């Protein structure tokens, strides 16, 4: 490479600049980049964003741990004693059985990540322990929430998990249960 070739890469806050080519062109583009930076971009450099894991590696949570208030709310809604997660209070909604099952799946997601996604058999046991004795089949009851629940497998090997909207819906239901 000769003296007239340049390569520059810089990051200021959340803004990044990268250029390679003739030195005078790179210099001109860099000056335009600096002129376009706002004071907010520059201020972000003094308070770096927290580092989040890019990959779900063993020993590293995929999501940040629940905050103190979230943890306290979970303890008020779920019982995590013994082999099952169960509900301490049932939701008073238009479809309480389906909402209770959605909450149970969320309970396994938050309290028992090693048992998540939760099997249909385990979910049925949790439903019975929670007082949902009228639920005869998980798949038929949870069908009301197909937009929130992911399922994989078939028959007795079926497992249930929540998508992002399902987690948000579960948090709304927890607020409803807590009043």
C-alpha positions in Angstrom: 0.0 0.0 0.0 1.2 3.5 -0.7 1.1 6.6 1.4 -2.1 7.8 -0.1 -4.2 4.9 1.1 -5.9 5.0 4.5 -8.1 2.8 6.6 -10.0 4.2 9.6 -12.4 2.6 12.1 -13.8 4.4 15.1 -16.7 4.1 17.5 -18.1 7.1 19.5 -21.0 6.0 21.8 -23.4 4.0 19.6 -22.1 5.6 16.4 -19.5 3.9 14.3 -17.4 5.1 11.4 -15.4 2.9 9.1 -13.7 3.8 5.8 -10.9 2.6 3.6 -9.5 4.2 0.4 -7.6 7.3 -0.7 -6.4 9.2 2.3 -8.0 12.5 1.3 -11.4 10.8 0.8 -11.2 9.0 4.1 -10.3 12.3 5.8 -13.2 14.1 4.2 -15.7 11.4 5.2 -14.3 11.3 8.8 -14.8 15.1 9.1 -18.4 14.7 7.9 -18.9 11.9 10.4 -17.6 14.1 13.3 -19.8 17.0 12.2 -22.9 14.8 12.1 -22.3 13.5 15.7 -24.8 15.0 18.2 -24.0 15.9 21.7 -26.1 12.8 22.8 -23.8 10.5 20.9 -20.7 12.0 22.6 -22.4 11.9 26.0 -22.9 8.2 25.6 -19.2 7.6 25.6 -19.0 8.6 29.3 -21.5 6.0 30.4 -21.0 2.8 28.5 -23.9 0.4 27.9 -23.9 -2.7 30.1 -22.4 -5.7 28.4 -24.9 -8.4 27.6 -24.0 -12.0 26.6 -24.3 -12.6 22.9 -24.5 -16.3 23.2 -26.3 -18.5 25.8 -23.3 -20.2 27.2 -23.4 -22.5 30.2 -23.3 -20.6 33.5 -24.5 -17.4 31.8 -28.2 -16.5 31.9 -29.9 -15.8 28.6 -31.8 -13.0 30.2 -31.0 -10.7 33.1 -32.1 -12.1 36.4 -35.5 -10.9 37.6 -35.5 -7.7 39.6 -36.3 -7.7 43.3 -39.9 -6.7 42.7 -40.3 -9.3 40.0 -38.9 -12.0 42.3 -41.2 -10.9 45.1 -44.2 -11.1 42.7 -43.2 -14.5 41.5 -43.1 -15.8 45.1 -46.6 -14.4 45.7 -48.1 -16.1 42.6 -46.1 -19.4 42.4 -45.2 -22.2 44.7 -41.9 -23.8 43.9 -41.9 -26.4 46.6 -41.4 -30.0 45.7 -41.0 -31.3 42.1 -43.7 -29.0 40.6 -44.4 -25.3 40.1 -48.0 -24.5 41.0 -50.2 -21.4 41.3 -51.0 -20.0 44.7 -54.0 -18.0 43.2 -55.9 -18.6 40.0 -56.6 -15.7 37.6 -60.0 -14.2 37.5 -60.3 -13.6 33.8 -62.6 -14.6 30.9 -60.7 -17.8 30.3 -59.1 -18.7 33.7 -58.0 -22.2 32.8 -56.0 -21.2 29.7 -54.6 -18.2 31.5 -53.6 -20.4 34.5 -51.8 -22.8 32.1 -50.0 -19.8 30.5 -48.9 -18.7 33.9 -47.7 -22.2 34.8 -45.5 -22.3 31.6 -44.1 -18.9 32.6 -43.5 -20.2 36.2 -41.4 -23.0 34.8 -39.5 -20.5 32.5 -38.7 -18.2 35.4 -38.3 -20.6 38.4 -37.2 -23.9 36.8 -35.1 -23.1 33.7 -33.8 -26.7 33.8 -37.3 -28.1 33.3 -38.2 -25.6 30.6 -39.7 -26.1 28.0 -42.2 -27.9 30.2 -43.7 -31.2 29.2 -47.4 -31.7 28.9 -47.3 -34.3 31.5 -45.6 -32.1 34.0 -47.9 -29.2 33.1 -50.9 -31.4 33.7 -49.6 -32.3 37.2 -48.9 -28.7 38.0 -52.5 -27.8 36.8 -54.0 -30.4 39.1 -51.9 -29.3 42.0 -53.0 -25.7 41.3 -56.6 -26.6 41.5 -57.5 -26.9 37.8 -59.3 -30.2 38.1 -61.6 -29.5 35.2 -58.7 -29.4 32.7 -58.7 -32.8 30.9 -56.2 -32.0 28.1 -53.5 -29.4 28.1 -53.4 -28.9 24.3 -57.2 -28.2 24.0 -57.2 -25.8 26.9 -54.1 -23.8 26.0 -55.3 -23.5 22.3 -56.9 -20.2 23.4 -53.3 -18.8 23.6 -51.7 -20.2 20.4 -50.3 -16.8 19.6 -48.4 -16.8 22.9 -47.4 -20.5 23.3 -44.9 -22.6 21.3 -45.3 -26.3 21.3 -43.1 -29.1 20.0 -43.4 -32.8 19.9 -46.5 -35.0 19.9 -48.7 -36.9 22.3 -47.1 -37.4 25.7 -43.8 -36.0 24.5 -45.2 -32.6 23.8 -43.4 -29.6 25.4 -44.6 -26.1 25.8 -42.7 -22.7 25.9 -43.6 -19.1 25.6 -42.7 -16.6 22.9 -41.8 -13.0 23.8 -45.5 -11.9 23.6 -46.4 -14.9 25.9 -43.9 -13.7 28.5 -45.4 -10.2 28.4 -49.0 -11.6 28.6 -47.9 -13.7 31.6 -46.6 -10.6 33.4 -49.9 -8.9 32.7 -51.7 -11.9 34.2 -49.5 -11.8 37.3 -50.4 -8.1 37.8 -54.1 -9.1 37.4 -53.7 -11.9 40.0 -52.0 -9.6 42.5 -54.6 -7.0 42.0 
